[in-house]
């Protein structure tokens, strides 16, 4: 891949689609599969080299693709290092169909950026969202880490003794309720209430222990203020 990048005649060509997010060296471009059919087909075929479960690579017209681009600060050259796709219309409110960070860029927490973008888009659309299921074993592990981090950031900022429900957490994080429950169970932070009808109680001390053990960041991987509006993009152009 590195050698191909050196000789590629199009390495100075910006990626297709619209810039929607930019922070530090990373940016996100939204690409319509119908408008850029050949590009997104090739992108999907490339992803299939690393994803056994990747099945959609020809019928791309009903999908939007979100490219994660790293810009080299020395050369100012951009490189697509991963992406996720989502259906333009999902009856199940899926905010993500396929996600991949290309192998040379894995294990750097960059998948958390793509997941964060997908949920921020759900928030802007005003609906709860989540990835298309079933998830692969690795995909589930990655998502539980993301869900747990987001839930921790929310719950640790909730005033003590304030009563909240799974629905509240779901509405604040834009995650599906079943995903919230799965993450809380995996974190092992739920205690049975002392009263018969008290339900389950979230143990904040255990949340802090989880955060420390997993080195979870207190900062959202995606800053909503770094989304680029259409007006800003036109000004830069």
ABEGO torsion letter per residue (X at the ends): XAAAAAABAAAABBBBEBBABBBEABBBBBBBAAABAAAAAAAAAAAAAABAABABAABAAABBBBBBBBBBAAAGBBBBAEBBBBBABBAAGBABABBBBBAAABGAGAAAAAAAAAAAAAAAAGBBBBBBOBBBAAAAAAAAAAAAAAAAAAAAABBBGBBBBAAAAAAAAGBBAAAAAAAAAAAGABBBBABAAAEBBBBAAAAAAAAAAAGBBABBABBAAABBBAAAAAAAX
